[in-house]
Every structure is written in C-alpha cells, then in structure tokens.
Amino acid sequence: MNTALIYGMAALGEIAGCFSFWAVFRLGKPVWWIVPGVAFLMLFAWLLTRVDASAAGRAYAAYGGVYIATSLAWLWMVEHIRPDRWDVTGVALCLAGATIIIAVPR
C-alpha cells in the first residue's frame, strides 16, 4: 500500500480516536463513544506498522507532518473552523519536512 495513503488513513484513525475522548470529556457525549475511539486508535497504531521505513522513529517522524495536515482538515471539515494563512504555512513546512525524512535515499 502507498505510504501517503497509509499515513492519511492512520491520521484519520488517530484523530477520530482522540476526538472520541474529547467528545466525552469536553463535549458531554455518552461514555460509549470511547469504544469506537479505542478501535480507531488501534487501527492507527497497526497502520503505522505497514509503512516501508528503515526505523520506527523515522516512520513516526514523517507521519507527524501528515498528522498535522489531517488535523487542520478535521478542523475545517468537522469543527467548521477554517484554517488561516499561518496554519497553511505551518502545515506546508511540516509536509516538506516529512517528505525529506521519509523520501530521501539512504
């Protein structure tokens, strides 16, 4: 499977899992929301093991940029708050760094 696709799916899993806890403890949603949240977090962790990287730390570091981009997409699409120019600038820098970490030949 393509690394970018794995990272994107992992980010959605992590954000959905963490958001379930946020929803319970900050938004007053029912406690059962944590059950699918834990399943999403397990999916996230498993997906990161599927990345073709020479070391776990390198795979996780590169994933960080994708996570940040996906978090801002979540902010916009789920929480209905449009990212500003500084958000976009920051995520561009993060994605550039993630690309360097994961894609350069070693």
Protein Blocks (a to p, Z undefined) as FASTA:
>chain_A
ZZklmmmmmmmmmmmmmmmmmmmmmnopafklmmmmmmmmmmmmmmmmmpccfbfklmmm
mmmmmmmmmmmmmmmmmnopacdfklmmmmmmmmmmmmmmmmpcZZ
